[in-house]
Amino acid sequence: VLTDVQLPIFANMLGVSLFLLVVLYHYTAVNNPKKQEAKWHFLCPQVPGHNILCNLYC
């Protein structure tokens, strides 16, 4: 049985743990060397006459 003091501590620890898991997921997603070559392709559609700024990133 959880007391009135233990419940908020447990909830805060759970929230911090989930937040850190999200941060870790995003860190690994950004720094994944296998996916680096496709990093900017969502900005650059492969159609003629697309934005000239895409040439800087694609």
PDBQT receptor file of N, H, CA, C and O in Angstrom, charges set to zero:
ATOM      1  N   VAL A   1       0.852  -1.178   0.000  1.00  0.00    +0.000 N 
ATOM      2  CA  VAL A   1       0.000   0.000   0.000  1.00  0.00    +0.000 C 
ATOM      3  C   VAL A   1       0.894   1.236   0.000  1.00  0.00    +0.000 C 
ATOM      4  O   VAL A   1       1.853   1.317   0.768  1.00  0.00    +0.000 OA
ATOM      5  N   LEU A   2       0.577   2.192  -0.861  1.00  0.00    +0.000 N 
ATOM      6  H   LEU A   2      -0.201   2.126  -1.485  1.00  0.00    +0.000 HD
ATOM      7  CA  LEU A   2       1.340   3.433  -0.936  1.00  0.00    +0.000 C 
ATOM      8  C   LEU A   2       0.737   4.479  -0.007  1.00  0.00    +0.000 C 
ATOM      9  O   LEU A   2      -0.482   4.622   0.086  1.00  0.00    +0.000 OA
ATOM     10  N   THR A   3       1.598   5.193   0.663  1.00  0.00    +0.000 N 
ATOM     11  H   THR A   3       2.589   5.077   0.587  1.00  0.00    +0.000 HD
ATOM     12  CA  THR A   3       1.129   6.265   1.541  1.00  0.00    +0.000 C 
ATOM     13  C   THR A   3       0.990   7.555   0.742  1.00  0.00    +0.000 C 
ATOM     14  O   THR A   3       1.320   7.608  -0.442  1.00  0.00    +0.000 OA
ATOM     15  N   ASP A   4       0.498   8.594   1.412  1.00  0.00    +0.000 N 
ATOM     16  H   ASP A   4       0.230   8.551   2.374  1.00  0.00    +0.000 HD
ATOM     17  CA  ASP A   4       0.338   9.896   0.765  1.00  0.00    +0.000 C 
ATOM     18  C   ASP A   4       1.683  10.528   0.417  1.00  0.00    +0.000 C 
ATOM     19  O   ASP A   4       1.740  11.405  -0.444  1.00  0.00    +0.000 OA
ATOM     20  N   VAL A   5       2.734  10.113   1.049  1.00  0.00    +0.000 N 
ATOM     21  H   VAL A   5       2.687   9.400   1.748  1.00  0.00    +0.000 HD
ATOM     22  CA  VAL A   5       4.070  10.641   0.755  1.00  0.00    +0.000 C 
ATOM     23  C   VAL A   5       4.724   9.833  -0.365  1.00  0.00    +0.000 C 
ATOM     24  O   VAL A   5       5.423  10.394  -1.209  1.00  0.00    +0.000 OA
ATOM     25  N   GLN A   6       4.501   8.531  -0.375  1.00  0.00    +0.000 N 
ATOM     26  H   GLN A   6       3.933   8.075   0.311  1.00  0.00    +0.000 HD
ATOM     27  CA  GLN A   6       5.153   7.674  -1.359  1.00  0.00    +0.000 C 
ATOM     28  C   GLN A   6       4.579   7.839  -2.765  1.00  0.00    +0.000 C 
ATOM     29  O   GLN A   6       5.313   7.731  -3.747  1.00  0.00    +0.000 OA
ATOM     30  N   LEU A   7       3.287   8.096  -2.871  1.00  0.00    +0.000 N 
ATOM     31  H   LEU A   7       2.690   8.184  -2.073  1.00  0.00    +0.000 HD
ATOM     32  CA  LEU A   7       2.652   8.187  -4.183  1.00  0.00    +0.000 C 
ATOM     33  C   LEU A   7       3.235   9.308  -5.048  1.00  0.00    +0.000 C 
ATOM     34  O   LEU A   7       3.595   9.042  -6.195  1.00  0.00    +0.000 OA
ATOM     35  N   PRO A   8       3.346  10.554  -4.556  1.00  0.00    +0.000 N 
ATOM     36  CA  PRO A   8       3.936  11.583  -5.424  1.00  0.00    +0.000 C 
ATOM     37  C   PRO A   8       5.410  11.323  -5.735  1.00  0.00    +0.000 C 
ATOM     38  O   PRO A   8       5.881  11.673  -6.817  1.00  0.00    +0.000 OA
ATOM     39  N   ILE A   9       6.134  10.721  -4.812  1.00  0.00    +0.000 N 
ATOM     40  H   ILE A   9       5.751  10.437  -3.933  1.00  0.00    +0.000 HD
ATOM     41  CA  ILE A   9       7.534  10.392  -5.088  1.00  0.00    +0.000 C 
ATOM     42  C   ILE A   9       7.608   9.369  -6.216  1.00  0.00    +0.000 C 
ATOM     43  O   ILE A   9       8.409   9.509  -7.140  1.00  0.00    +0.000 OA
ATOM     44  N   PHE A  10       6.772   8.347  -6.136  1.00  0.00    +0.000 N 
ATOM     45  H   PHE A  10       6.121   8.233  -5.386  1.00  0.00    +0.000 HD
ATOM     46  CA  PHE A  10       6.739   7.325  -7.178  1.00  0.00    +0.000 C 
ATOM     47  C   PHE A  10       6.330   7.931  -8.523  1.00  0.00    +0.000 C 
ATOM     48  O   PHE A  10       6.928   7.616  -9.552  1.00  0.00    +0.000 OA
ATOM     49  N   ALA A  11       5.321   8.791  -8.518  1.00  0.00    +0.000 N 
ATOM     50  H   ALA A  11       4.835   9.047  -7.683  1.00  0.00    +0.000 HD
ATOM     51  CA  ALA A  11       4.852   9.408  -9.763  1.00  0.00    +0.000 C 
ATOM     52  C   ALA A  11       5.932  10.292 -10.375  1.00  0.00    +0.000 C 
ATOM     53  O   ALA A  11       6.126  10.280 -11.590  1.00  0.00    +0.000 OA
ATOM     54  N   ASN A  12       6.638  11.058  -9.542  1.00  0.00    +0.000 N 
ATOM     55  H   ASN A  12       6.481  11.068  -8.555  1.00  0.00    +0.000 HD
ATOM     56  CA  ASN A  12       7.713  11.909 -10.056  1.00  0.00    +0.000 C 
ATOM     57  C   ASN A  12       8.870  11.082 -10.603  1.00  0.00    +0.000 C 
ATOM     58  O   ASN A  12       9.433  11.420 -11.644  1.00  0.00    +0.000 OA
ATOM     59  N   MET A  13       9.226  10.013  -9.921  1.00  0.00    +0.000 N 
ATOM     60  H   MET A  13       8.768   9.739  -9.076  1.00  0.00    +0.000 HD
ATOM     61  CA  MET A  13      10.304   9.161 -10.415  1.00  0.00    +0.000 C 
ATOM     62  C   MET A  13       9.921   8.513 -11.744  1.00  0.00    +0.000 C 
ATOM     63  O   MET A  13      10.754   8.395 -12.642  1.00  0.00    +0.000 OA
ATOM     64  N   LEU A  14       8.678   8.098 -11.868  1.00  0.00    +0.000 N 
ATOM     65  H   LEU A  14       8.001   8.194 -11.138  1.00  0.00    +0.000 HD
ATOM     66  CA  LEU A  14       8.207   7.514 -13.117  1.00  0.00    +0.000 C 
ATOM     67  C   LEU A  14       8.233   8.549 -14.243  1.00  0.00    +0.000 C 
ATOM     68  O   LEU A  14       8.654   8.243 -15.359  1.00  0.00    +0.000 OA
ATOM     69  N   GLY A  15       7.787   9.761 -13.956  1.00  0.00    +0.000 N 
ATOM     70  H   GLY A  15       7.445  10.010 -13.050  1.00  0.00    +0.000 HD
ATOM     71  CA  GLY A  15       7.794  10.819 -14.963  1.00  0.00    +0.000 C 
ATOM     72  C   GLY A  15       9.194  11.187 -15.410  1.00  0.00    +0.000 C 
ATOM     73  O   GLY A  15       9.434  11.367 -16.604  1.00  0.00    +0.000 OA
ATOM     74  N   VAL A  16      10.119  11.300 -14.473  1.00  0.00    +0.000 N 
ATOM     75  H   VAL A  16       9.923  11.153 -13.503  1.00  0.00    +0.000 HD
ATOM     76  CA  VAL A  16      11.508  11.622 -14.814  1.00  0.00    +0.000 C 
ATOM     77  C   VAL A  16      12.116  10.494 -15.637  1.00  0.00    +0.000 C 
ATOM     78  O   VAL A  16      12.846  10.750 -16.594  1.00  0.00    +0.000 OA
ATOM     79  N   SER A  17      11.824   9.257 -15.276  1.00  0.00    +0.000 N 
ATOM     80  H   SER A  17      11.230   9.049 -14.498  1.00  0.00    +0.000 HD
ATOM     81  CA  SER A  17      12.359   8.111 -16.019  1.00  0.00    +0.000 C 
ATOM     82  C   SER A  17      11.849   8.102 -17.460  1.00  0.00    +0.000 C 
ATOM     83  O   SER A  17      12.623   7.876 -18.390  1.00  0.00    +0.000 OA
ATOM     84  N   LEU A  18      10.562   8.347 -17.644  1.00  0.00    +0.000 N 
ATOM     85  H   LEU A  18       9.934   8.531 -16.888  1.00  0.00    +0.000 HD
ATOM     86  CA  LEU A  18      10.013   8.381 -18.995  1.00  0.00    +0.000 C 
ATOM     87  C   LEU A  18      10.586   9.541 -19.796  1.00  0.00    +0.000 C 
ATOM     88  O   LEU A  18      10.876   9.389 -20.983  1.00  0.00    +0.000 OA
ATOM     89  N   PHE A  19      10.753  10.688 -19.166  1.00  0.00    +0.000 N 
ATOM     90  H   PHE A  19      10.518  10.811 -18.202  1.00  0.00    +0.000 HD
ATOM     91  CA  PHE A  19      11.344  11.839 -19.845  1.00  0.00    +0.000 C 
ATOM     92  C   PHE A  19      12.766  11.527 -20.295  1.00  0.00    +0.000 C 
ATOM     93  O   PHE A  19      13.147  11.863 -21.416  1.00  0.00    +0.000 OA
ATOM     94  N   LEU A  20      13.556  10.888 -19.433  1.00  0.00    +0.000 N 
ATOM     95  H   LEU A  20      13.247  10.615 -18.522  1.00  0.00    +0.000 HD
ATOM     96  CA  LEU A  20      14.930  10.542 -19.795  1.00  0.00    +0.000 C 
ATOM     97  C   LEU A  20      14.966   9.504 -20.912  1.00  0.00    +0.000 C 
ATOM     98  O   LEU A  20      15.869   9.536 -21.749  1.00  0.00    +0.000 OA
ATOM     99  N   LEU A  21      14.008   8.590 -20.940  1.00  0.00    +0.000 N 
ATOM    100  H   LEU A  21      13.275   8.564 -20.261  1.00  0.00    +0.000 HD
ATOM    101  CA  LEU A  21      13.943   7.635 -22.044  1.00  0.00    +0.000 C 
ATOM    102  C   LEU A  21      13.654   8.339 -23.372  1.00  0.00    +0.000 C 
ATOM    103  O   LEU A  21      14.218   7.971 -24.403  1.00  0.00    +0.000 OA
ATOM    104  N   VAL A  22      12.790   9.334 -23.351  1.00  0.00    +0.000 N 
ATOM    105  H   VAL A  22      12.332   9.632 -22.514  1.00  0.00    +0.000 HD
ATOM    106  CA  VAL A  22      12.499  10.094 -24.572  1.00  0.00    +0.000 C 
ATOM    107  C   VAL A  22      13.735  10.861 -25.024  1.00  0.00    +0.000 C 
ATOM    108  O   VAL A  22      14.045  10.882 -26.215  1.00  0.00    +0.000 OA
ATOM    109  N   VAL A  23      14.443  11.491 -24.093  1.00  0.00    +0.000 N 
ATOM    110  H   VAL A  23      14.191  11.474 -23.125  1.00  0.00    +0.000 HD
ATOM    111  CA  VAL A  23      15.672  12.218 -24.433  1.00  0.00    +0.000 C 
ATOM    112  C   VAL A  23      16.710  11.254 -25.008  1.00  0.00    +0.000 C 
ATOM    113  O   VAL A  23      17.355  11.571 -26.008  1.00  0.00    +0.000 OA
ATOM    114  N   LEU A  24      16.879  10.093 -24.397  1.00  0.00    +0.000 N 
ATOM    115  H   LEU A  24      16.355   9.835 -23.584  1.00  0.00    +0.000 HD
ATOM    116  CA  LEU A  24      17.832   9.104 -24.892  1.00  0.00    +0.000 C 
ATOM    117  C   LEU A  24      17.451   8.619 -26.286  1.00  0.00    +0.000 C 
ATOM    118  O   LEU A  24      18.318   8.447 -27.142  1.00  0.00    +0.000 OA
ATOM    119  N   TYR A  25      16.163   8.398 -26.517  1.00  0.00    +0.000 N 
ATOM    120  H   TYR A  25      15.458   8.537 -25.821  1.00  0.00    +0.000 HD
ATOM    121  CA  TYR A  25      15.716   7.965 -27.841  1.00  0.00    +0.000 C 
ATOM    122  C   TYR A  25      16.052   9.011 -28.903  1.00  0.00    +0.000 C 
ATOM    123  O   TYR A  25      16.568   8.673 -29.968  1.00  0.00    +0.000 OA
ATOM    124  N   HIS A  26      15.759  10.282 -28.613  1.00  0.00    +0.000 N 
ATOM    125  H   HIS A  26      15.339  10.557 -27.748  1.00  0.00    +0.000 HD
ATOM    126  CA  HIS A  26      16.040  11.326 -29.590  1.00  0.00    +0.000 C 
ATOM    127  C   HIS A  26      17.538  11.505 -29.798  1.00  0.00    +0.000 C 
ATOM    128  O   HIS A  26      17.974  11.763 -30.920  1.00  0.00    +0.000 OA
ATOM    129  N   TYR A  27      18.329  11.372 -28.746  1.00  0.00    +0.000 N 
ATOM    130  H   TYR A  27      17.974  11.162 -27.835  1.00  0.00    +0.000 HD
ATOM    131  CA  TYR A  27      19.781  11.479 -28.880  1.00  0.00    +0.000 C 
ATOM    132  C   TYR A  27      20.319  10.379 -29.792  1.00  0.00    +0.000 C 
ATOM    133  O   TYR A  27      21.144  10.644 -30.666  1.00  0.00    +0.000 OA
ATOM    134  N   THR A  28      19.856   9.149 -29.590  1.00  0.00    +0.000 N 
ATOM    135  H   THR A  28      19.186   8.934 -28.880  1.00  0.00    +0.000 HD
ATOM    136  CA  THR A  28      20.341   8.056 -30.428  1.00  0.00    +0.000 C 
ATOM    137  C   THR A  28      19.802   8.160 -31.851  1.00  0.00    +0.000 C 
ATOM    138  O   THR A  28      20.492   7.764 -32.791  1.00  0.00    +0.000 OA
ATOM    139  N   ALA A  29      18.605   8.674 -32.036  1.00  0.00    +0.000 N 
ATOM    140  H   ALA A  29      18.044   8.995 -31.273  1.00  0.00    +0.000 HD
ATOM    141  CA  ALA A  29      18.048   8.827 -33.380  1.00  0.00    +0.000 C 
ATOM    142  C   ALA A  29      18.829   9.867 -34.174  1.00  0.00    +0.000 C 
ATOM    143  O   ALA A  29      19.048   9.693 -35.373  1.00  0.00    +0.000 OA
ATOM    144  N   VAL A  30      19.246  10.937 -33.523  1.00  0.00    +0.000 N 
ATOM    145  H   VAL A  30      19.068  11.078 -32.549  1.00  0.00    +0.000 HD
ATOM    146  CA  VAL A  30      19.987  11.992 -34.215  1.00  0.00    +0.000 C 
ATOM    147  C   VAL A  30      21.416  11.550 -34.509  1.00  0.00    +0.000 C 
ATOM    148  O   VAL A  30      21.954  11.889 -35.563  1.00  0.00    +0.000 OA
ATOM    149  N   ASN A  31      22.034  10.812 -33.613  1.00  0.00    +0.000 N 
ATOM    150  H   ASN A  31      21.597  10.537 -32.757  1.00  0.00    +0.000 HD
ATOM    151  CA  ASN A  31      23.441  10.444 -33.751  1.00  0.00    +0.000 C 
ATOM    152  C   ASN A  31      23.651   9.052 -34.331  1.00  0.00    +0.000 C 
ATOM    153  O   ASN A  31      24.729   8.481 -34.167  1.00  0.00    +0.000 OA
ATOM    154  N   ASN A  32      22.662   8.498 -34.998  1.00  0.00    +0.000 N 
ATOM    155  H   ASN A  32      21.786   8.962 -35.131  1.00  0.00    +0.000 HD
ATOM    156  CA  ASN A  32      22.794   7.177 -35.607  1.00  0.00    +0.000 C 
ATOM    157  C   ASN A  32      23.578   7.312 -36.912  1.00  0.00    +0.000 C 
ATOM    158  O   ASN A  32      23.082   7.933 -37.851  1.00  0.00    +0.000 OA
ATOM    159  N   PRO A  33      24.787   6.749 -37.001  1.00  0.00    +0.000 N 
ATOM    160  CA  PRO A  33      25.592   6.927 -38.220  1.00  0.00    +0.000 C 
ATOM    161  C   PRO A  33      24.992   6.234 -39.443  1.00  0.00    +0.000 C 
ATOM    162  O   PRO A  33      25.297   6.630 -40.567  1.00  0.00    +0.000 OA
ATOM    163  N   LYS A  34      24.164   5.229 -39.266  1.00  0.00    +0.000 N 
ATOM    164  H   LYS A  34      23.916   4.907 -38.352  1.00  0.00    +0.000 HD
ATOM    165  CA  LYS A  34      23.553   4.545 -40.407  1.00  0.00    +0.000 C 
ATOM    166  C   LYS A  34      22.535   5.426 -41.110  1.00  0.00    +0.000 C 
ATOM    167  O   LYS A  34      22.292   5.250 -42.304  1.00  0.00    +0.000 OA
ATOM    168  N   LYS A  35      21.942   6.358 -40.405  1.00  0.00    +0.000 N 
ATOM    169  H   LYS A  35      22.140   6.501 -39.435  1.00  0.00    +0.000 HD
ATOM    170  CA  LYS A  35      20.874   7.183 -40.966  1.00  0.00    +0.000 C 
ATOM    171  C   LYS A  35      21.344   8.585 -41.352  1.00  0.00    +0.000 C 
ATOM    172  O   LYS A  35      20.517   9.403 -41.756  1.00  0.00    +0.000 OA
ATOM    173  N   GLN A  36      22.629   8.894 -41.246  1.00  0.00    +0.000 N 
ATOM    174  H   GLN A  36      23.301   8.230 -40.918  1.00  0.00    +0.000 HD
ATOM    175  CA  GLN A  36      23.100  10.256 -41.491  1.00  0.00    +0.000 C 
ATOM    176  C   GLN A  36      22.907  10.678 -42.946  1.00  0.00    +0.000 C 
ATOM    177  O   GLN A  36      22.623  11.846 -43.212  1.00  0.00    +0.000 OA
ATOM    178  N   GLU A  37      23.055   9.747 -43.893  1.00  0.00    +0.000 N 
ATOM    179  H   GLU A  37      23.285   8.798 -43.677  1.00  0.00    +0.000 HD
ATOM    180  CA  GLU A  37      22.955  10.139 -45.294  1.00  0.00    +0.000 C 
ATOM    181  C   GLU A  37      21.538  10.553 -45.677  1.00  0.00    +0.000 C 
ATOM    182  O   GLU A  37      21.364  11.299 -46.642  1.00  0.00    +0.000 OA
ATOM    183  N   ALA A  38      20.536  10.100 -44.962  1.00  0.00    +0.000 N 
ATOM    184  H   ALA A  38      20.678   9.495 -44.179  1.00  0.00    +0.000 HD
ATOM    185  CA  ALA A  38      19.151  10.435 -45.283  1.00  0.00    +0.000 C 
ATOM    186  C   ALA A  38      18.594  11.515 -44.363  1.00  0.00    +0.000 C 
ATOM    187  O   ALA A  38      17.379  11.689 -44.270  1.00  0.00    +0.000 OA
ATOM    188  N   LYS A  39      19.474  12.234 -43.687  1.00  0.00    +0.000 N 
ATOM    189  H   LYS A  39      20.461  12.092 -43.762  1.00  0.00    +0.000 HD
ATOM    190  CA  LYS A  39      19.033  13.173 -42.659  1.00  0.00    +0.000 C 
ATOM    191  C   LYS A  39      18.176  14.305 -43.221  1.00  0.00    +0.000 C 
ATOM    192  O   LYS A  39      17.180  14.683 -42.605  1.00  0.00    +0.000 OA
ATOM    193  N   TRP A  40      18.547  14.852 -44.383  1.00  0.00    +0.000 N 
ATOM    194  H   TRP A  40      19.356  14.545 -44.884  1.00  0.00    +0.000 HD
ATOM    195  CA  TRP A  40      17.858  16.033 -44.901  1.00  0.00    +0.000 C 
ATOM    196  C   TRP A  40      16.929  15.717 -46.065  1.00  0.00    +0.000 C 
ATOM    197  O   TRP A  40      16.388  16.645 -46.667  1.00  0.00    +0.000 OA
ATOM    198  N   HIS A  41      16.721  14.457 -46.407  1.00  0.00    +0.000 N 
ATOM    199  H   HIS A  41      17.161  13.703 -45.919  1.00  0.00    +0.000 HD
ATOM    200  CA  HIS A  41      15.929  14.142 -47.586  1.00  0.00    +0.000 C 
ATOM    201  C   HIS A  41      14.452  14.491 -47.422  1.00  0.00    +0.000 C 
ATOM    202  O   HIS A  41      13.754  14.654 -48.423  1.00  0.00    +0.000 OA
ATOM    203  N   PHE A  42      13.961  14.610 -46.203  1.00  0.00    +0.000 N 
ATOM    204  H   PHE A  42      14.528  14.477 -45.390  1.00  0.00    +0.000 HD
ATOM    205  CA  PHE A  42      12.565  15.010 -46.040  1.00  0.00    +0.000 C 
ATOM    206  C   PHE A  42      12.366  16.469 -46.428  1.00  0.00    +0.000 C 
ATOM    207  O   PHE A  42      11.236  16.884 -46.685  1.00  0.00    +0.000 OA
ATOM    208  N   LEU A  43      13.446  17.262 -46.477  1.00  0.00    +0.000 N 
ATOM    209  H   LEU A  43      14.364  16.925 -46.269  1.00  0.00    +0.000 HD
ATOM    210  CA  LEU A  43      13.350  18.662 -46.888  1.00  0.00    +0.000 C 
ATOM    211  C   LEU A  43      13.450  18.826 -48.396  1.00  0.00    +0.000 C 
ATOM    212  O   LEU A  43      13.045  19.860 -48.927  1.00  0.00    +0.000 OA
ATOM    213  N   CYS A  44      13.976  17.835 -49.093  1.00  0.00    +0.000 N 
ATOM    214  H   CYS A  44      14.304  16.995 -48.661  1.00  0.00    +0.000 HD
ATOM    215  CA  CYS A  44      14.327  17.985 -50.494  1.00  0.00    +0.000 C 
ATOM    216  C   CYS A  44      13.566  16.990 -51.361  1.00  0.00    +0.000 C 
ATOM    217  O   CYS A  44      14.050  15.882 -51.590  1.00  0.00    +0.000 OA
ATOM    218  N   PRO A  45      12.405  17.359 -51.838  1.00  0.00    +0.000 N 
ATOM    219  CA  PRO A  45      11.699  16.446 -52.736  1.00  0.00    +0.000 C 
ATOM    220  C   PRO A  45      12.465  16.308 -54.046  1.00  0.00    +0.000 C 
ATOM    221  O   PRO A  45      13.080  17.265 -54.516  1.00  0.00    +0.000 OA
ATOM    222  N   GLN A  46      12.428  15.138 -54.620  1.00  0.00    +0.000 N 
ATOM    223  H   GLN A  46      11.929  14.361 -54.237  1.00  0.00    +0.000 HD
ATOM    224  CA  GLN A  46      13.159  14.878 -55.857  1.00  0.00    +0.000 C 
ATOM    225  C   GLN A  46      12.297  15.255 -57.064  1.00  0.00    +0.000 C 
ATOM    226  O   GLN A  46      11.905  14.397 -57.854  1.00  0.00    +0.000 OA
ATOM    227  N   VAL A  47      12.011  16.542 -57.190  1.00  0.00    +0.000 N 
ATOM    228  H   VAL A  47      12.330  17.239 -56.548  1.00  0.00    +0.000 HD
ATOM    229  CA  VAL A  47      11.246  17.050 -58.325  1.00  0.00    +0.000 C 
ATOM    230  C   VAL A  47      12.042  18.172 -58.964  1.00  0.00    +0.000 C 
ATOM    231  O   VAL A  47      12.776  18.876 -58.270  1.00  0.00    +0.000 OA
ATOM    232  N   PRO A  48      11.912  18.354 -60.281  1.00  0.00    +0.000 N 
ATOM    233  CA  PRO A  48      12.643  19.443 -60.944  1.00  0.00    +0.000 C 
ATOM    234  C   PRO A  48      12.193  20.806 -60.428  1.00  0.00    +0.000 C 
ATOM    235  O   PRO A  48      11.007  21.032 -60.186  1.00  0.00    +0.000 OA
ATOM    236  N   GLY A  49      13.141  21.695 -60.268  1.00  0.00    +0.000 N 
ATOM    237  H   GLY A  49      14.104  21.512 -60.464  1.00  0.00    +0.000 HD
ATOM    238  CA  GLY A  49      12.842  23.053 -59.855  1.00  0.00    +0.000 C 
ATOM    239  C   GLY A  49      12.539  23.214 -58.388  1.00  0.00    +0.000 C 
ATOM    240  O   GLY A  49      11.887  24.184 -58.001  1.00  0.00    +0.000 OA
ATOM    241  N   HIS A  50      12.995  22.286 -57.550  1.00  0.00    +0.000 N 
ATOM    242  H   HIS A  50      13.525  21.498 -57.865  1.00  0.00    +0.000 HD
ATOM    243  CA  HIS A  50      12.741  22.447 -56.120  1.00  0.00    +0.000 C 
ATOM    244  C   HIS A  50      13.638  23.545 -55.557  1.00  0.00    +0.000 C 
ATOM    245  O   HIS A  50      14.527  24.045 -56.246  1.00  0.00    +0.000 OA
ATOM    246  N   ASN A  51      13.407  23.901 -54.344  1.00  0.00    +0.000 N 
ATOM    247  H   ASN A  51      12.685  23.495 -53.785  1.00  0.00    +0.000 HD
ATOM    248  CA  ASN A  51      14.061  25.038 -53.705  1.00  0.00    +0.000 C 
ATOM    249  C   ASN A  51      15.579  24.937 -53.790  1.00  0.00    +0.000 C 
ATOM    250  O   ASN A  51      16.149  23.877 -53.536  1.00  0.00    +0.000 OA
ATOM    251  N   ILE A  52      16.227  26.034 -54.144  1.00  0.00    +0.000 N 
ATOM    252  H   ILE A  52      15.763  26.895 -54.350  1.00  0.00    +0.000 HD
ATOM    253  CA  ILE A  52      17.691  26.064 -54.285  1.00  0.00    +0.000 C 
ATOM    254  C   ILE A  52      18.395  25.838 -52.948  1.00  0.00    +0.000 C 
ATOM    255  O   ILE A  52      19.530  25.360 -52.931  1.00  0.00    +0.000 OA
ATOM    256  N   LEU A  53      17.749  26.170 -51.829  1.00  0.00    +0.000 N 
ATOM    257  H   LEU A  53      16.828  26.558 -51.843  1.00  0.00    +0.000 HD
ATOM    258  CA  LEU A  53      18.374  25.967 -50.525  1.00  0.00    +0.000 C 
ATOM    259  C   LEU A  53      18.554  24.494 -50.198  1.00  0.00    +0.000 C 
ATOM    260  O   LEU A  53      19.410  24.140 -49.388  1.00  0.00    +0.000 OA
ATOM    261  N   CYS A  54      17.766  23.642 -50.813  1.00  0.00    +0.000 N 
ATOM    262  H   CYS A  54      17.071  23.930 -51.472  1.00  0.00    +0.000 HD
ATOM    263  CA  CYS A  54      17.912  22.206 -50.560  1.00  0.00    +0.000 C 
ATOM    264  C   CYS A  54      19.260  21.697 -51.040  1.00  0.00    +0.000 C 
ATOM    265  O   CYS A  54      19.757  20.695 -50.526  1.00  0.00    +0.000 OA
ATOM    266  N   ASN A  55      19.857  22.364 -52.011  1.00  0.00    +0.000 N 
ATOM    267  H   ASN A  55      19.453  23.178 -52.429  1.00  0.00    +0.000 HD
ATOM    268  CA  ASN A  55      21.159  21.923 -52.505  1.00  0.00    +0.000 C 
ATOM    269  C   ASN A  55      22.238  22.047 -51.437  1.00  0.00    +0.000 C 
ATOM    270  O   ASN A  55      23.266  21.374 -51.523  1.00  0.00    +0.000 OA
ATOM    271  N   LEU A  56      22.027  22.880 -50.451  1.00  0.00    +0.000 N 
ATOM    272  H   LEU A  56      21.192  23.426 -50.381  1.00  0.00    +0.000 HD
ATOM    273  CA  LEU A  56      23.003  23.015 -49.375  1.00  0.00    +0.000 C 
ATOM    274  C   LEU A  56      23.007  21.807 -48.463  1.00  0.00    +0.000 C 
ATOM    275  O   LEU A  56      24.033  21.501 -47.856  1.00  0.00    +0.000 OA
ATOM    276  N   TYR A  57      21.899  21.120 -48.352  1.00  0.00    +0.000 N 
ATOM    277  H   TYR A  57      21.065  21.369 -48.845  1.00  0.00    +0.000 HD
ATOM    278  CA  TYR A  57      21.761  20.047 -47.372  1.00  0.00    +0.000 C 
ATOM    279  C   TYR A  57      21.669  18.658 -47.987  1.00  0.00    +0.000 C 
ATOM    280  O   TYR A  57      21.962  17.670 -47.313  1.00  0.00    +0.000 OA
ATOM    281  N   CYS A  58      21.271  18.560 -49.243  1.00  0.00    +0.000 N 
ATOM    282  H   CYS A  58      21.032  19.362 -49.791  1.00  0.00    +0.000 HD
ATOM    283  CA  CYS A  58      21.055  17.234 -49.848  1.00  0.00    +0.000 C 
ATOM    284  C   CYS A  58      22.263  16.790 -50.646  1.00  0.00    +0.000 C 
ATOM    285  O   CYS A  58      22.257  15.702 -51.221  1.00  0.00    +0.000 OA
TER     286      CYS A  58
